[in-house]
Amino acid sequence: MLLLAAAFDYGALGNSNQMVYVCTGPTAYAYHCTPNCRGLNKCSASIKCVTLSEAYAMGRSKPCGWCH
């Protein structure tokens, strides 16, 4: 049932193949539309370009409040 909910969220937010940016740090929780987003300024690790579905799989299931 959880997988179905996640698939539904992809549809609501956009294409699951859409490229987004995530911080790979342990406390990161959001995905971003640009690598220059101010929400990534305090990233303690690297910034990685991934698909939206990969971001969800990494636990980055919330859109950034600054760039989305």
C-alpha positions as CSV (number, residue, x, y, z in Angstrom):
1,M,0.0,0.0,0.0
2,L,2.9,2.4,0.7
3,L,4.3,1.9,-2.8
4,L,0.9,2.9,-4.2
5,A,0.9,6.1,-2.2
6,A,4.4,7.0,-3.3
7,A,3.4,6.4,-6.9
8,F,0.4,8.6,-6.5
9,D,2.6,11.4,-5.0
10,Y,4.9,11.3,-8.1
11,G,1.9,11.9,-10.3
12,A,0.8,14.9,-8.1
13,L,4.2,16.4,-8.1
14,G,5.4,15.7,-11.6
15,N,7.2,13.1,-13.6
16,S,9.0,10.5,-11.5
17,N,11.9,10.8,-14.1
18,Q,12.2,14.6,-13.5
19,M,15.7,15.5,-12.4
20,V,16.1,17.1,-9.0
21,Y,18.9,17.9,-6.6
22,V,19.4,16.5,-3.2
23,C,21.9,16.9,-0.4
24,T,23.4,13.5,0.6
25,G,23.9,14.6,4.2
26,P,22.3,12.6,7.1
27,T,19.8,15.3,8.0
28,A,18.6,16.3,4.5
29,Y,14.9,15.6,3.8
30,A,14.0,17.7,0.7
31,Y,14.6,17.8,-3.0
32,H,15.4,20.9,-5.0
33,C,14.8,22.1,-8.6
34,T,18.3,23.8,-9.0
35,P,21.7,23.0,-7.5
36,N,22.0,26.7,-6.6
37,C,18.9,26.7,-4.3
38,R,19.5,28.5,-1.0
39,G,18.0,25.4,0.7
40,L,21.2,23.6,-0.3
41,N,23.5,26.3,1.2
42,K,24.1,24.4,4.4
43,C,24.5,20.9,2.9
44,S,27.1,19.1,5.0
45,A,27.9,16.6,2.2
46,S,27.7,16.5,-1.5
47,I,24.8,17.7,-3.8
48,K,23.7,15.0,-6.2
49,C,21.5,15.2,-9.3
50,V,18.9,12.3,-9.3
51,T,15.5,11.5,-10.6
52,L,12.5,12.4,-8.5
53,S,11.8,8.7,-7.8
54,E,15.5,8.2,-6.7
55,A,15.0,11.2,-4.4
56,Y,12.0,9.6,-2.8
57,A,13.9,6.3,-2.4
58,M,16.7,8.3,-0.6
59,G,14.1,9.7,1.8
60,R,14.0,13.1,0.2
61,S,10.2,13.1,-0.3
62,K,9.4,16.8,0.5
63,P,9.9,19.6,-2.1
64,C,12.0,22.5,-0.9
65,G,10.1,25.4,0.5
66,W,12.4,27.9,-1.3
67,C,12.5,26.7,-4.9
68,H,9.2,24.8,-5.2
